[in-house]
Structure formats: structure tokens, C-alpha cells
């Protein structure tokens, strides 16, 4: 049987690795679909998705607003910040009101973290894009006043002597009463309805496999956990691979719509977004 190659992009961090473990290690019967995994940071994947390069990819929910013509949003694979999320940290204690005058390292302008920070600081701020896994070190060295951190940096920033300025997941929850939808998975529309539905099913099965075989999936994910022991990696995976990840559900879908609506209202996202999920 000839195989139909599907290239899947996701981040080299523990939660994505955990999520895709079942697919990456042949634990899911995918028939004539053969999945090839490409691991790159989320901002690179966002930019590649703008060009339609990958059949399936993790993306920032912010980026999804610019991908509607090429990609459909899968109902599984969400990373949801439920009273936690990306953080701004600094070398010394500062107030949120001080951030507009500081130089901030950010992991990419298409990330949801960046969108949330722009919503928090509508009058703007000085920023420079730095690879997400270098931001903590760059701030600790004094090359930046503050850093916008994503992924496991949210659990390890204190190891560098840095101070929390704001947790954007907490801020968003207090503002809206909703969790902050950070990332999702999309599938290219030109694959056709049948293959899209199969991919959606296989991804959900992969997530469920990881949750049901936590120890072995975590062992695989650990290799992507920078500065994390098993206990911390398990905590991080639990934050971002859970019931939200199996399916956004009505509240998760409402959170996506609200975030993109707020982004459009603030003139950060150019057009209103009608959020559609693969059914």
C-alpha cells in the first residue's frame, strides 16, 4: 500500500512532544497516512504556516487569524492557559505600569503571548524578537530589561533570579472570565475533507494515548524539557495537555473567539475572524 506523506510541525517542548508521542512512535494505526515530524519553535511554525508549507502544524491562536484561507483549526491539540500562561519577567521588581518604558525580549510577534501583551499595553512598548529558549538568559545577563516567556520558562524563571511582573493568563482570566487559548493545531484545507477528518481523529487518539500511558509519553517528552527534572516536566505537561487538549469544548471555543475579537477591536488583527473548527 502506497503511503500518503503528511508533514507535521510542532514545538520542541515537553507538552507538544507528549501530545504527539502516540503518532511519532507508531502507537496509532494511521493506515496509508505516514506522518513525518518537524520540530521548530512556534514562531518559525507560524511563519511557515503563513506560506502553507506544512500539512499539519501547531500554531499560535494569534497566527490562526492570518491563516483562515489555508488552514482549518482542529478541535484537538489546544494549549490553554487556565489561570496561568505566558509571563513577563524582569531582573528587578517592576510594576506593570513600568513595562511600556522598558526594552522587552519577546518570542515572536505572531505568538499569542505577544498579542496578549499588546492587549495589556495598548499604548505600545519597545521589543525585540529573541528565540524563546534564550530569553531568560538574555534578561538575566542584562541585555534586556524584561522578557516575555512561554513554554517551560514559566516554571523555571526564578532559577535565574528573575522576578514576575505579570502572568498574562491570570490577567486575561480576570478580564474576561475565560482561559487564555495559546496554541492549537491546524490542517491544510487542500488535503480534502476525508483526510482532514482522519488527521483530526488520529491527533485526538495520540493525545489520549499519551494521557493513558503517561509514564512512557513523559519519558519521551523529558528530552525536550530544558532545566526540568521529571517532576517539573510532569507538572508542565499537566498544565498544557489535559481535557482542554482533547477538545476545546464550548468554553474553550468561546475563549478563542473572544481573544481574536479583542485583537481585532484593538486593531492588532486586521479583519474580524469567524472561528471554524474541523467537525
C-alpha positions as CSV (number, residue, x, y, z in Angstrom):
1,X,0.0,0.0,0.0
2,X,1.5,3.3,-1.0
3,X,1.8,5.9,1.7
4,X,0.5,9.5,1.7
5,X,3.1,11.6,3.5
6,X,1.8,14.1,6.0
7,X,4.4,16.6,7.4
8,X,3.5,17.7,11.0
9,X,5.2,20.6,12.6
10,X,5.3,21.1,16.4
11,X,7.5,22.8,19.0
12,X,10.5,21.1,20.7
13,X,8.9,21.4,24.2
14,X,7.5,18.8,26.6
15,X,3.8,19.4,26.1
16,X,3.9,19.2,22.3
17,X,6.2,16.1,22.4
18,X,3.8,14.5,24.9
19,X,0.8,15.3,22.7
20,X,2.4,13.8,19.5
21,X,4.1,10.9,21.2
22,X,1.5,8.4,20.0
23,X,1.8,9.5,16.4
24,X,5.6,9.9,16.4
25,X,6.1,6.4,17.8
26,X,3.6,4.4,15.8
27,X,1.2,3.8,18.6
28,X,-1.7,4.9,16.4
29,X,-2.8,3.0,13.3
30,X,-2.8,5.6,10.6
31,X,-3.4,3.4,7.6
32,X,-2.0,4.8,4.4
33,X,-1.1,8.2,6.1
34,X,2.6,8.4,7.0
35,X,3.4,11.2,9.5
36,X,6.8,12.9,9.4
37,X,7.5,15.2,12.3
38,X,9.4,18.5,12.1
39,X,10.3,20.2,15.3
40,X,10.8,24.0,15.3
41,X,10.0,26.9,17.6
42,X,6.4,28.2,17.4
43,X,7.2,31.5,15.7
44,X,9.0,29.6,12.9
45,X,6.0,27.3,12.6
46,X,3.7,30.4,12.5
47,X,5.7,31.9,9.6
48,X,5.8,28.6,7.7
49,X,2.0,28.2,8.1
50,X,1.6,31.7,6.5
51,X,3.3,30.2,3.5
52,X,1.2,27.0,3.6
53,X,4.3,24.8,3.8
54,X,3.2,22.1,6.3
55,X,0.2,19.8,6.0
56,X,-0.4,19.9,9.8
57,X,1.2,22.2,12.3
58,X,1.0,23.6,15.8
59,X,0.3,27.4,15.6
60,X,-0.3,30.3,17.9
61,X,-4.0,31.2,18.1
62,X,-2.9,34.7,17.2
63,X,-1.4,33.4,14.0
64,X,-4.6,31.5,13.2
65,X,-6.3,34.8,12.4
66,X,-4.0,35.2,9.4
67,X,-4.3,31.6,8.2
68,X,-8.0,31.1,7.5
69,X,-7.6,30.8,3.7
70,X,-5.1,28.0,4.0
71,X,-5.8,26.1,7.2
72,X,-8.7,24.8,9.4
73,X,-8.5,24.6,13.2
74,X,-8.5,21.1,14.6
75,X,-10.8,20.5,17.6
76,X,-7.9,18.7,19.5
77,X,-4.4,19.9,20.4
78,X,-5.2,23.1,22.2
79,X,-2.7,24.6,24.8
80,X,-5.0,26.5,27.1
81,X,-3.8,28.7,29.9
82,X,-6.4,28.2,32.6
83,X,-5.5,30.9,35.2
84,X,-1.8,30.7,34.1
85,X,0.0,31.5,30.9
86,X,2.9,33.5,29.3
87,X,4.6,35.8,31.8
88,X,6.6,38.9,31.7
89,X,9.7,38.7,34.0
90,X,12.4,41.2,34.8
91,X,15.8,41.4,36.5
92,X,14.4,43.6,39.3
93,X,10.9,44.1,40.7
94,X,8.9,46.4,38.5
95,X,5.2,47.4,38.1
96,X,3.1,46.6,35.1
97,X,2.8,50.3,34.5
98,X,6.6,50.5,34.1
99,X,6.7,48.0,31.2
100,X,5.9,50.5,28.5
101,X,9.2,52.2,29.2
102,X,11.3,49.0,29.2
103,X,13.0,47.0,26.5
104,X,11.3,43.6,26.3
105,X,12.6,40.4,24.7
106,X,9.7,38.6,23.0
107,X,9.5,35.1,21.4
108,X,7.8,36.3,18.2
109,X,5.2,38.9,17.0
110,X,2.8,36.2,15.8
111,X,2.7,34.4,19.2
112,X,-0.4,34.6,21.4
113,X,1.8,35.8,24.2
114,X,2.7,38.9,22.1
115,X,-0.9,39.5,21.3
116,X,-1.9,39.3,25.0
117,X,0.9,41.7,25.9
118,X,-0.2,44.2,23.3
119,X,-3.7,44.0,24.7
120,X,-2.3,44.6,28.2
121,X,-0.2,47.6,27.0
122,X,-2.3,49.2,24.2
123,X,-0.1,52.3,24.0
124,X,2.9,50.1,22.9
125,X,6.2,49.0,24.2
126,X,9.8,48.5,22.9
127,X,10.5,45.0,22.0
128,X,13.0,42.7,20.1
129,X,12.4,39.2,18.9
130,X,14.6,36.6,20.6
131,X,14.4,32.8,20.3
132,X,12.1,31.6,23.2
133,X,14.7,29.4,24.8
134,X,17.2,32.3,25.0
135,X,15.0,34.9,26.6
136,X,15.6,34.1,30.3
137,X,19.4,34.1,29.8
138,X,19.3,37.3,27.8
139,X,17.3,39.1,30.5
140,X,19.5,37.6,33.3
141,X,22.6,39.0,31.5
142,X,21.1,42.4,31.4
143,X,20.7,42.6,27.6
144,X,17.0,43.3,28.1
145,X,15.0,44.9,30.9
146,X,12.3,42.3,30.8
147,X,11.3,39.2,28.9
148,X,8.0,37.7,27.6
149,X,8.4,34.0,28.4
150,X,6.5,31.0,27.1
151,X,6.8,27.2,27.5
152,X,8.7,25.8,30.5
153,X,10.3,29.1,31.3
154,X,7.1,29.8,33.2
155,X,8.2,27.3,35.8
156,X,12.0,27.9,35.8
157,X,12.5,31.7,35.6
158,X,13.2,32.0,39.3
159,X,16.3,29.8,38.8
160,X,17.8,32.8,37.0
161,X,16.9,35.2,39.9
162,X,14.2,36.9,37.8
163,X,11.0,38.5,39.1
164,X,7.5,38.0,37.9
165,X,5.9,41.2,36.6
166,X,2.6,39.8,35.3
167,X,1.1,36.4,34.4
168,X,-0.9,37.1,31.2
169,X,-3.1,34.0,31.8
170,X,-4.2,35.4,35.2
171,X,-4.7,38.9,33.7
172,X,-6.8,37.5,30.9
173,X,-9.0,35.4,33.2
174,X,-9.6,38.4,35.5
175,X,-10.5,40.5,32.4
176,X,-12.8,38.0,30.6
177,X,-13.6,35.1,33.0
178,X,-12.2,32.8,30.3
179,X,-9.0,30.8,29.9
180,X,-6.3,32.1,27.5
181,X,-6.1,30.0,24.3
182,X,-2.4,30.0,23.5
183,X,-1.8,27.4,20.7
184,X,-3.7,25.0,18.6
185,X,-3.2,22.6,15.7
186,X,-4.3,23.3,12.1
187,X,-4.6,21.2,9.0
188,X,-4.3,22.4,5.4
189,X,-7.6,22.8,3.7
190,X,-6.4,21.4,0.3
191,X,-6.0,17.9,1.8
192,X,-9.7,17.4,1.4
193,X,-12.5,16.5,3.8
194,X,-11.8,12.8,4.2
195,X,-8.1,13.1,5.0
196,X,-8.7,16.2,7.2
197,X,-11.2,14.2,9.3
198,X,-8.8,11.3,9.6
199,X,-6.0,13.5,10.7
200,X,-8.3,15.1,13.3
201,X,-9.2,11.6,14.7
202,X,-5.5,10.5,14.8
203,X,-4.4,13.6,16.6
204,X,-7.1,13.1,19.3
205,X,-6.1,9.4,19.6
206,X,-2.4,10.4,20.0
207,X,-3.3,12.9,22.8
208,X,-5.5,10.3,24.5
209,X,-2.7,7.7,24.2
210,X,-0.3,10.0,26.0
211,X,-2.7,10.7,28.8
212,X,-3.5,7.0,29.2
213,X,0.2,6.0,29.0
214,X,1.6,8.9,30.9
215,X,4.9,7.4,32.1
216,X,6.2,6.4,28.7
217,X,4.9,9.5,27.0
218,X,6.5,11.6,29.7
219,X,9.8,9.8,29.3
220,X,9.8,10.8,25.6
221,X,8.8,14.4,26.4
222,X,11.6,14.8,29.0
223,X,14.2,15.1,26.3
224,X,12.7,18.4,25.4
225,X,12.5,19.8,28.9
226,X,15.2,22.3,29.4
227,X,16.3,22.7,33.0
228,X,13.5,20.4,34.1
229,X,13.5,17.2,36.2
230,X,10.8,14.6,35.8
231,X,8.6,16.1,38.5
232,X,8.7,19.6,36.9
233,X,8.2,18.2,33.4
234,X,5.1,16.3,34.6
235,X,3.7,19.4,36.1
236,X,4.3,21.4,32.9
237,X,2.7,18.7,30.7
238,X,-0.3,18.6,33.1
239,X,-0.7,22.4,32.6
240,X,-1.0,22.1,28.8
241,X,-2.1,18.6,28.0
242,X,-5.4,17.8,29.6
243,X,-9.1,17.8,28.9
244,X,-8.8,21.1,27.1
245,X,-6.3,19.4,24.7
246,X,-8.7,16.6,23.8
247,X,-11.4,19.1,22.9
248,X,-11.7,22.9,23.3
249,X,-15.4,22.4,24.4
250,X,-17.8,25.3,24.3
251,X,-15.9,27.4,26.8
252,X,-12.6,26.9,25.0
253,X,-14.2,27.8,21.7
254,X,-15.7,30.9,23.3
255,X,-12.2,31.8,24.6
256,X,-10.7,31.6,21.1
257,X,-13.5,33.8,19.6
258,X,-13.1,36.4,22.4
259,X,-9.3,36.6,22.1
260,X,-9.4,37.2,18.4
261,X,-12.3,39.6,18.8
262,X,-10.3,41.7,21.3
263,X,-7.3,41.6,19.0
264,X,-9.5,42.9,16.1
265,X,-11.1,45.6,18.3
266,X,-7.6,46.8,19.2
267,X,-6.6,46.9,15.6
268,X,-3.9,44.3,16.1
269,X,-5.7,41.7,13.9
270,X,-6.7,43.4,10.7
271,X,-10.0,41.6,10.0
272,X,-12.8,40.1,12.1
273,X,-12.3,36.3,12.4
274,X,-15.1,33.8,12.1
275,X,-13.7,30.9,14.0
276,X,-14.4,27.5,12.4
277,X,-13.3,24.1,13.7
278,X,-13.0,20.8,11.8
279,X,-16.0,18.7,12.8
